[in-house]
């Protein structure tokens, strides 16, 4: 689905970053520039869109017109991993840190016309549509980005040792999908992205999300101040929670991912417990907000397609969802970066390719954050 990116000069591969790098001693330094993150699960956004299917005529066409889509398949061409025909499905879910429009006020920072994939999750839906595994890809992971072509047809040269989220700022969704497929060897069947303002509005439309915090969380950077105990988070608070990095744990992106994953489970549980069909206005408001919030691949770019997609996911509950972080280790030369733990990551990708559960051994002994258990579903 980190909440804050390092300044441009801190991105590996940029000017000024290839001098001597020294291992930091003691605590890890905090990033100097805030880049807030966000996330929402594919079936949450798509599931709400299903509600719009109860409308007809004008309402249907209005919702349909809200959806933004990009033709990922055309941009990627044929040089991709082979689609595995075993009944499973893989969806790349992104949250981008653009500062354009209404996101500038929520995200802070300057609108420089660029964005990065602030949150990235690979959602693997198993055959039968009753279970799912979610693999979070840390934005600070150093990767070799392959040569890619964006949806405008512009080609971008390959780059080595760059942060994962740099793929999005280079070539948008298409280059990010290309990078994920290169990293995993797994074909992404779909792509879904949501923005700051859309995330916040969705949470408010749902009436907030109930969570319990086991520790105080106070992070002025993400405008979040929660005492330990139960809370019904507003959209603003929920956005602050999935962005926060300094507010809890060791200040790492990995800890923030742990908070995000806990929030997602709480969100999914609540969405499944709400009876929306008894309130047509709320139904429409949610559908309108959701369709305005998401960008999808062209195959999901209509209300009918999203309805069909969501219907296939509605049987998945939080208890049938495994959530892990891609196996990584801290970069010995820079503790603000992580590198892929290749052997263990291969166990994850092999399991998903074969539509099997991710083995616990795949993440044992890898780098983790310090926020496990801080947020739980109420």
Buried (B, 14 or more C-beta within 10 A) or exposed (E): BBBBBBEBEBBBBBEEBEEEEEEEEEEEEBBEEBBBBBBBBBBBBBBBBBBBBBBEEEBBEBBBEBBBBBBBBEBBEEEBBEEBEEEBBBBBBBBBBBBBEEBBEBBBBEEEEBBBBBBBBBBBBBEEBEBBBBBBBBBBBBBEBBBBBBBEEBEBEEBEBBBBBBBBBBBBBBBBBBBBBBBBEBBBBBBBBBBBBBBBBBBBBBEBBBBBBEBEBBBEBBBBEBEEEEBEBBBBBBBBBBBBBBBBBBBBBBBBBBBBBBBBBBBBBBBBEEEBEEEEEBBBBBBBBBBBBBBBBBBBBBBEBBBBBBBBBBEBBBEEBBBBBBBBBBBEBBBBBBBBBEEBBBBBBBBBBEBEEBEEEBBEEBBBBEBBEBBBBB
